[in-house]
Structures are given as structure tokens and as C-alpha cells.
């Protein structure tokens, strides 16, 4: 069974641009969540989607948005990029997103904002 | 109240030693406490997890000890190997927010041969 796939692996953008990251969950998994990882702030929860609906949201500005498609694939978008958005963006999936369920992470998209 | 505090930031242990990583939390609504292992260039991978109604859980060489009254939990790695060198994160989540994990800052563990 293929793991969580994130594309692209690396991205370089300039301030003010927007970016879209893609995530394909493990087959059969319906919950997809996104995390931002930086050396200073560590791993921070962005949002979670289940059956195309955002179910949980972290404390990030509205420039960060996401969506989930009917096949459970998910995208996240960051508009008006800032230098501080440089980070590793991780996608994770699980079957139903219910309590205590194992979360499977992808290898992430490394975003550099210049 | 949402924080999970992890220590130490880095740890160096000789092969065969027992590294111990500690975490503390404030929010008593947390009811799920996983530990993740992350290698460079990879995403975190779940190692072991515990619920607050259990004081200890073992899986292979990994053990979680949980102290509900102190709001602390720790990871012990028995018979540590150089291949265990990685960054370890503790985390916590609340009922109904299983995917909304609050992570500790991480511990960079090095096992010397």
C-alpha cells in the first residue's frame, strides 16, 4: 500500500506570490490534516479535512487555506507569501480521524520564500 | 494551556544505554499521547501512544511512562542502537480532535556506537 504522497518535494517562491501544495492520502483514508514544521515553532497544526469538509482549524491567518476532493486528495494554498512562511509542510492521513487513530505522515513539501 | 513542553532539547547516549525523554502538559482535556520519530528528510512516524487511564505501555524496546497526577509522560528506549538516532516528538490531543495534535518541541537523540 502506497504511503502519503506529497508534491512537490521542494518549492522556491518569492514574497507576495501564492503557492499550492498537494497531498494524496493512503488509499481508503478519509481524514487529511496539514502541519507546518519550522525550527523555531516546531510542528503546528494547520487544519483537518474529512469528507471534503474542514473539521478542525489551527491558529493560522486566513492566507492559509485548504480543500479536500471527493477522492480524499487534499490541497493547501498559501496566498501572499511572507518570508516567515518558509517551512516544511506536512500532510497526514488516517482512516476516519477518530480518537487515537494512527496518523500517517508524508515526507513533506519544503517551501522556501525568498 | 495548549502547550506540551518537552525536554531535553538534545541528548547523546552510548549504544545500549537508556535515553529518557520527558514531556509535561497543562490541559487536562488531553486524552491521547503519542510519540513520533522523525529522520532527516522524512515525515514523523508514530512509535507508540498511550491513554491517561494507563500508567505504562511497552512496544518492543520503547516504553511510555505516564503520570496523570503530575501531568507528565516520558519515553524510554531500551538497549538503544545507533539506528535510533533521530528527532523524537511527544504530542497530545483532545477527544474529538484526534488529528489536531499539539507537539512538543522535539528532542534530537544521538546514539554513539
Interface residues (C-beta under 8 A of the other chain):
Chain A: X4 X31 X33 X35 X42 X43 X44 X45 X48 X55 X56 X58 X90 X92 X94 X97 X98 X99 X100 X101 X102 X103 X104 X105 X106 X107 X108
Chain B: X31 X32 X34 X36 X41 X42 X43 X44 X45 X46 X49 X51 X89 X91 X93 X95 X96 X97 X98 X99 X100 X101 X102 X103 X104 X105 X106
